[in-house]
Structure formats: C-alpha cells, structure tokens
Amino acid sequence: MPNKITHLLHSWEKAGGAADKDRWRIVPTCIWWTIWKERNSRCFESKNCDLQMIKLNSIRLFCFWCKKIYLRGH
C-alpha cells in the first residue's frame, strides 16, 4: 500500500490496459467525491448512509462518469 497520496495516484495511472486508462484514472476521484458528499450530508444535513450505500453511490458515479467519457468519444 502506498504511504503517500501521490504514490497512490501514481499507482492508479499504471492500472488497467491502454483502452481502460481513462476509466482507471477517475476511480480515485469517484471514491473521494462520494466520501466528500457523504461527509457533507452528515455534517450539514444530519443524514447518513450505511457503508454499502456509500460503495454503491461510488459505483453509480463511476458508471455515470464513464458514460460521459464514451459519449464524448474518448
């Protein structure tokens, strides 16, 4: 496991094949965005999701963003 965030991001750059490079590149961002949204819901709206829902939200966001990538023609 990388000990610095920059090392973690660099390791994601190497994941997958050339055809999947764009998709692999957005995985950390999907996870972080989902966690950030959950944090805001908990802090400002007193709402929270269980861990399974947080994971599902991250996967949904990933699929949505991947769809946008393919619609643009990448």
C-alpha positions as CSV (number, residue, x, y, z in Angstrom):
1,M,0.0,0.0,0.0
2,P,1.4,3.4,-0.9
3,N,2.4,5.6,2.0
4,K,1.7,8.9,0.3
5,I,-1.3,10.1,-1.7
6,T,0.8,11.0,-4.6
7,H,2.2,7.4,-4.7
8,L,-1.4,6.1,-4.6
9,L,-2.5,8.3,-7.5
10,H,0.6,7.3,-9.5
11,S,-0.2,3.6,-8.9
12,W,-3.7,4.1,-10.4
13,E,-2.0,5.5,-13.6
14,K,-0.4,2.1,-14.1
15,A,-3.6,0.1,-13.6
16,G,-5.5,-1.5,-16.5
17,G,-4.7,-1.5,-20.1
18,A,-4.4,1.4,-22.6
19,A,-8.1,1.1,-23.6
20,D,-9.2,1.4,-20.0
21,K,-6.8,4.2,-19.0
22,D,-9.5,6.9,-18.8
23,R,-11.7,4.8,-16.6
24,W,-8.9,3.8,-14.2
25,R,-7.9,7.4,-13.9
26,I,-11.3,8.5,-12.5
27,V,-11.7,5.7,-9.9
28,P,-9.9,7.6,-7.0
29,T,-11.9,10.8,-7.8
30,C,-15.2,8.9,-7.7
31,I,-14.3,7.4,-4.3
32,W,-13.2,10.8,-2.9
33,W,-16.2,12.7,-4.3
34,T,-18.6,10.1,-2.8
35,I,-16.9,10.3,0.6
36,W,-16.9,14.1,0.4
37,K,-20.6,14.2,-0.4
38,E,-21.3,11.8,2.5
39,R,-19.3,13.9,4.8
40,N,-21.3,17.0,3.8
41,S,-24.6,15.1,4.3
42,R,-23.5,14.1,7.8
43,C,-22.2,17.5,8.8
44,F,-24.8,19.8,7.3
45,E,-27.9,17.8,6.9
46,S,-27.7,15.2,9.7
47,K,-28.2,12.4,7.2
48,N,-26.0,9.4,6.7
49,C,-25.8,6.3,4.6
50,D,-24.5,2.9,5.6
51,L,-21.2,1.7,4.1
52,Q,-22.9,-0.5,1.4
53,M,-24.9,2.5,0.1
54,I,-21.7,4.7,0.1
55,K,-20.0,2.0,-2.0
56,L,-23.0,1.7,-4.3
57,N,-23.1,5.5,-4.7
58,S,-19.4,5.5,-5.7
59,I,-20.0,2.8,-8.3
60,R,-23.0,4.6,-9.7
61,L,-21.0,7.8,-10.0
62,F,-18.2,5.8,-11.7
63,C,-20.7,4.4,-14.2
64,F,-22.2,7.8,-14.9
65,W,-18.8,9.4,-15.5
66,C,-17.7,6.6,-17.7
67,K,-20.8,7.0,-19.8
68,K,-19.9,10.7,-20.2
69,I,-16.4,9.7,-21.3
70,Y,-17.8,7.4,-24.0
71,L,-20.3,10.0,-25.2
72,R,-17.5,12.5,-25.8
73,G,-15.7,9.9,-27.9
74,H,-12.7,9.1,-25.8
